[in-house]
């Protein structure tokens, strides 16, 4: 269980220098993990978002480096 405080989409957006819409798109695309205390409320653990985005960037780099056929 993560004891890190939960933050809002706005706080995630500020942390990464993106718009809230981008954070919401990442959630829809399942690129970042989130916690849903209710149907409309979405919260995040920053460390988990950072790890997910780091992994996503590494997989993008791997795909670009792979030779195309």
FIKOLZA-1660 file (N, C-alpha, C; in steps of 0.1 Angstrom, whole numbers, plus 5000, padded with zeros to 4 digits):
% residues 69
   i   px   py   pz ch aa at
   1 5008 4988 5000  A  X  N
   1 5000 5000 5000  A  X CA
   1 5009 5012 5000  A  X  C
   2 5005 5022 4992  A  X  N
   2 5013 5034 4990  A  X CA
   2 5009 5045 5000  A  X  C
   3 5018 5049 5009  A  X  N
   3 5014 5059 5019  A  X CA
   3 5016 5074 5014  A  X  C
   4 5020 5075 5001  A  X  N
   4 5022 5088 4995  A  X CA
   4 5008 5095 4994  A  X  C
   5 5008 5108 4996  A  X  N
   5 4995 5115 4995  A  X CA
   5 4990 5115 4980  A  X  C
   6 4977 5114 4979  A  X  N
   6 4971 5115 4966  A  X CA
   6 4970 5129 4961  A  X  C
   7 4972 5131 4948  A  X  N
   7 4972 5145 4942  A  X CA
   7 4961 5145 4931  A  X  C
   8 4957 5157 4927  A  X  N
   8 4947 5159 4917  A  X CA
   8 4954 5159 4903  A  X  C
   9 4945 5159 4893  A  X  N
   9 4950 5159 4879  A  X CA
   9 4957 5173 4877  A  X  C
  10 4952 5183 4883  A  X  N
  10 4958 5196 4881  A  X CA
  10 4973 5196 4887  A  X  C
  11 4974 5190 4898  A  X  N
  11 4988 5189 4904  A  X CA
  11 4997 5180 4896  A  X  C
  12 4992 5170 4890  A  X  N
  12 5000 5161 4881  A  X CA
  12 5004 5170 4869  A  X  C
  13 4994 5177 4863  A  X  N
  13 4997 5186 4852  A  X CA
  13 5008 5196 4855  A  X  C
  14 5007 5203 4867  A  X  N
  14 5017 5212 4871  A  X CA
  14 5031 5206 4872  A  X  C
  15 5031 5194 4878  A  X  N
  15 5044 5187 4880  A  X CA
  15 5051 5184 4867  A  X  C
  16 5043 5180 4857  A  X  N
  16 5049 5176 4844  A  X CA
  16 5049 5186 4834  A  X  C
  17 5043 5198 4837  A  X  N
  17 5043 5209 4827  A  X CA
  17 5034 5206 4815  A  X  C
  18 5023 5200 4818  A  X  N
  18 5013 5197 4807  A  X CA
  18 4999 5202 4811  A  X  C
  19 4990 5202 4803  A  X  N
  19 4976 5206 4806  A  X CA
  19 4968 5195 4813  A  X  C
  20 4958 5199 4820  A  X  N
  20 4950 5189 4827  A  X CA
  20 4944 5179 4817  A  X  C
  21 4940 5185 4805  A  X  N
  21 4935 5176 4794  A  X CA
  21 4944 5165 4790  A  X  C
  22 4957 5168 4791  A  X  N
  22 4967 5157 4787  A  X CA
  22 4967 5147 4798  A  X  C
  23 4966 5151 4811  A  X  N
  23 4966 5141 4822  A  X CA
  23 4953 5132 4820  A  X  C
  24 4942 5139 4817  A  X  N
  24 4930 5131 4815  A  X CA
  24 4931 5121 4803  A  X  C
  25 4938 5126 4793  A  X  N
  25 4940 5117 4781  A  X CA
  25 4948 5105 4785  A  X  C
  26 4959 5107 4793  A  X  N
  26 4967 5096 4798  A  X CA
  26 4959 5086 4806  A  X  C
  27 4950 5091 4814  A  X  N
  27 4941 5082 4821  A  X CA
  27 4932 5074 4812  A  X  C
  28 4926 5081 4802  A  X  N
  28 4917 5074 4793  A  X CA
  28 4925 5063 4785  A  X  C
  29 4938 5066 4781  A  X  N
  29 4946 5057 4774  A  X CA
  29 4953 5047 4783  A  X  C
  30 4950 5048 4796  A  X  N
  30 4956 5038 4806  A  X CA
  30 4971 5039 4806  A  X  C
  31 4977 5050 4803  A  X  N
  31 4991 5052 4803  A  X CA
  31 4996 5055 4817  A  X  C
  32 4987 5060 4826  A  X  N
  32 4991 5063 4840  A  X CA
  32 4981 5057 4849  A  X  C
  33 4986 5052 4861  A  X  N
  33 4977 5046 4871  A  X CA
  33 4970 5057 4879  A  X  C
  34 4957 5054 4883  A  X  N
  34 4950 5064 4891  A  X CA
  34 4941 5057 4901  A  X  C
  35 4937 5065 4911  A  X  N
  35 4928 5060 4921  A  X CA
  35 4915 5067 4919  A  X  C
  36 4903 5060 4919  A  X  N
  36 4890 5067 4917  A  X CA
  36 4882 5065 4930  A  X  C
  37 4883 5075 4939  A  X  N
  37 4875 5074 4951  A  X CA
  37 4860 5075 4949  A  X  C
  38 4856 5080 4937  A  X  N
  38 4842 5080 4933  A  X CA
  38 4842 5080 4917  A  X  C
  39 4831 5079 4911  A  X  N
  39 4830 5078 4897  A  X CA
  39 4837 5089 4890  A  X  C
  40 4835 5102 4895  A  X  N
  40 4840 5113 4888  A  X CA
  40 4854 5118 4893  A  X  C
  41 4857 5114 4905  A  X  N
  41 4870 5120 4911  A  X CA
  41 4881 5110 4908  A  X  C
  42 4892 5116 4903  A  X  N
  42 4904 5108 4900  A  X CA
  42 4916 5114 4907  A  X  C
  43 4924 5106 4914  A  X  N
  43 4935 5110 4921  A  X CA
  43 4947 5102 4918  A  X  C
  44 4959 5107 4921  A  X  N
  44 4972 5100 4916  A  X CA
  44 4982 5100 4927  A  X  C
  45 4991 5090 4927  A  X  N
  45 5003 5090 4934  A  X CA
  45 5014 5094 4924  A  X  C
  46 5020 5105 4927  A  X  N
  46 5030 5111 4918  A  X CA
  46 5041 5101 4914  A  X  C
  47 5046 5094 4924  A  X  N
  47 5057 5084 4921  A  X CA
  47 5052 5073 4911  A  X  C
  48 5040 5069 4912  A  X  N
  48 5035 5059 4903  A  X CA
  48 5033 5064 4889  A  X  C
  49 5029 5077 4888  A  X  N
  49 5027 5083 4875  A  X CA
  49 5041 5085 4869  A  X  C
  50 5051 5090 4877  A  X  N
  50 5064 5091 4871  A  X CA
  50 5070 5078 4866  A  X  C
  51 5068 5067 4874  A  X  N
  51 5073 5054 4870  A  X CA
  51 5066 5049 4857  A  X  C
  52 5053 5052 4856  A  X  N
  52 5045 5047 4844  A  X CA
  52 5050 5055 4832  A  X  C
  53 5052 5068 4833  A  X  N
  53 5056 5076 4822  A  X CA
  53 5070 5073 4818  A  X  C
  54 5079 5070 4827  A  X  N
  54 5093 5066 4824  A  X CA
  54 5092 5053 4816  A  X  C
  55 5084 5043 4821  A  X  N
  55 5084 5030 4814  A  X CA
  55 5078 5032 4800  A  X  C
  56 5068 5041 4799  A  X  N
  56 5061 5044 4786  A  X CA
  56 5071 5050 4776  A  X  C
  57 5080 5059 4781  A  X  N
  57 5090 5065 4773  A  X CA
  57 5100 5055 4768  A  X  C
  58 5104 5046 4777  A  X  N
  58 5114 5036 4774  A  X CA
  58 5109 5027 4763  A  X  C
  59 5096 5023 4764  A  X  N
  59 5090 5014 4754  A  X CA
  59 5089 5021 4741  A  X  C
  60 5086 5034 4741  A  X  N
  60 5086 5042 4728  A  X CA
  60 5099 5042 4722  A  X  C
  61 5110 5044 4730  A  X  N
  61 5124 5044 4725  A  X CA
  61 5127 5030 4719  A  X  C
  62 5123 5020 4725  A  X  N
  62 5126 5006 4720  A  X CA
  62 5119 5004 4707  A  X  C
  63 5106 5008 4706  A  X  N
  63 5099 5006 4693  A  X CA
  63 5105 5014 4682  A  X  C
  64 5110 5026 4685  A  X  N
  64 5117 5035 4675  A  X CA
  64 5130 5029 4670  A  X  C
  65 5137 5022 4680  A  X  N
  65 5150 5017 4677  A  X CA
  65 5149 5003 4669  A  X  C
  66 5138 4997 4670  A  X  N
  66 5136 4984 4663  A  X CA
  66 5136 4986 4648  A  X  C
  67 5143 4978 4640  A  X  N
  67 5143 4979 4626  A  X CA
  67 5129 4976 4620  A  X  C
  68 5125 4984 4610  A  X  N
  68 5112 4982 4604  A  X CA
  68 5114 4972 4593  A  X  C
  69 5103 4965 4590  A  X  N
  69 5104 4955 4579  A  X CA
  69 5095 4959 4568  A  X  C
% end
